[in-house]
Amino acid sequence: MPRSTPRRPVHSTVVALLSCSLKAPEVRQRDERPFKKGGFVIAQQQRVPILPITVAGSGRILPPDGRTVRSSAVAVIVAEPIPSSVTASSSIDEIAQQTRAVVLDNEEQWVLNLQE
């Protein structure tokens, strides 16, 4: 989009907000805290798909009880988008649970493949 255009398209604004808003609250530990809901509300209102992205293996670099940064493999897994038709017809809690399930399943698969 040319810089001379005075308005940014809504889609790029939503994408930027979602990339910030859907980050899981557990930064250095794996627990059962849910995703924050703000990004899901925006996705539902704007009728845009959600792109689940998993960052797997980062806990090995600096474990919760660790003080030393270690070398380790990290994977960034981009899953299939959750369609806007699903986000429009589901509750916010259902969308968040579905997204979290995809992220955790991808992380678990990556760990299992690493152990083979």
C-alpha positions as CSV (number, residue, x, y, z in Angstrom):
1,M,0.0,0.0,0.0
2,P,1.5,3.4,-0.9
3,R,2.5,5.7,1.9
4,S,0.4,8.4,0.3
5,T,-2.7,6.5,1.2
6,P,-4.1,8.2,4.4
7,R,-5.8,5.2,5.9
8,R,-4.4,1.8,6.7
9,P,-6.7,-1.1,5.7
10,V,-8.6,-2.7,8.6
11,H,-7.2,-6.1,7.7
12,S,-3.6,-5.2,8.4
13,T,-4.6,-3.5,11.6
14,V,-6.4,-6.6,12.8
15,V,-3.5,-8.8,11.8
16,A,-1.1,-6.6,13.8
17,L,-3.4,-6.7,16.9
18,L,-3.9,-10.4,16.7
19,S,-0.2,-11.1,16.5
20,C,0.2,-9.3,19.8
21,S,-3.1,-10.3,21.5
22,L,-3.1,-14.0,21.2
23,K,0.2,-14.8,22.9
24,A,-0.2,-17.4,25.6
25,P,0.3,-16.0,29.1
26,E,2.7,-18.8,30.1
27,V,6.0,-17.4,29.1
28,R,8.5,-19.7,30.8
29,Q,6.3,-22.5,32.1
30,R,3.7,-24.9,30.8
31,D,0.5,-24.7,32.7
32,E,-3.3,-24.6,32.0
33,R,-3.8,-20.8,31.8
34,P,-6.0,-19.9,28.8
35,F,-5.2,-17.5,26.1
36,K,-6.4,-14.0,26.7
37,K,-9.7,-13.3,24.9
38,G,-9.1,-9.8,23.3
39,G,-7.7,-11.1,20.0
40,F,-10.4,-13.6,19.6
41,V,-13.1,-11.0,20.1
42,I,-11.4,-8.8,17.4
43,A,-11.2,-11.8,15.0
44,Q,-14.8,-12.6,15.6
45,Q,-16.0,-9.0,15.1
46,Q,-13.9,-8.5,12.0
47,R,-14.6,-12.0,10.6
48,V,-11.0,-12.9,10.0
49,P,-9.3,-16.3,10.4
50,I,-7.0,-17.1,13.3
51,L,-3.6,-18.5,12.4
52,P,-2.3,-20.7,15.3
53,I,1.5,-20.5,15.6
54,T,3.4,-22.7,18.0
55,V,6.9,-22.0,19.3
56,A,8.2,-25.3,20.5
57,G,11.4,-26.1,22.4
58,S,12.1,-22.6,23.7
59,G,11.8,-23.9,27.3
60,R,15.0,-25.9,26.7
61,I,17.0,-22.7,26.0
62,L,16.2,-21.2,29.4
63,P,14.3,-23.6,31.7
64,P,12.0,-22.0,34.4
65,D,14.5,-22.8,37.1
66,G,17.6,-22.1,35.0
67,R,20.1,-19.2,35.0
68,T,22.1,-20.2,32.0
69,V,21.1,-19.9,28.4
70,R,21.6,-23.2,26.5
71,S,21.8,-24.1,22.9
72,S,18.8,-26.0,21.7
73,A,16.6,-26.5,18.7
74,V,13.4,-24.4,18.5
75,A,10.6,-24.9,16.0
76,V,8.1,-22.3,14.8
77,I,5.1,-24.3,13.6
78,V,2.4,-22.4,11.5
79,A,-0.8,-24.4,11.5
80,E,-3.7,-24.2,9.2
81,P,-5.9,-21.1,9.8
82,I,-9.1,-21.5,11.7
83,P,-11.6,-20.1,9.2
84,S,-13.5,-17.0,9.8
85,S,-16.7,-19.0,9.4
86,V,-15.7,-20.9,12.6
87,T,-14.8,-17.7,14.4
88,A,-18.1,-16.1,13.4
89,S,-20.3,-19.0,14.6
90,S,-18.5,-20.1,17.8
91,S,-18.3,-18.5,21.2
92,I,-15.1,-16.8,22.2
93,D,-14.3,-19.5,24.7
94,E,-14.7,-22.2,22.1
95,I,-12.4,-20.4,19.6
96,A,-9.8,-19.9,22.3
97,Q,-10.0,-23.6,23.4
98,Q,-9.7,-24.8,19.8
99,T,-6.7,-22.5,19.1
100,R,-5.0,-23.6,22.3
101,A,-5.6,-27.3,21.5
102,V,-3.9,-26.8,18.0
103,V,-0.9,-25.0,19.6
104,L,-0.4,-27.7,22.3
105,D,-0.9,-30.6,19.9
106,N,1.7,-29.1,17.6
107,E,4.1,-28.7,20.5
108,E,3.5,-32.3,21.7
109,Q,4.1,-33.7,18.2
110,W,7.3,-31.7,17.8
111,V,8.6,-33.1,21.2
112,L,7.7,-36.6,20.2
113,N,9.4,-36.3,16.8
114,L,12.5,-34.9,18.6
115,Q,12.7,-38.0,20.9
116,E,12.6,-40.5,18.0
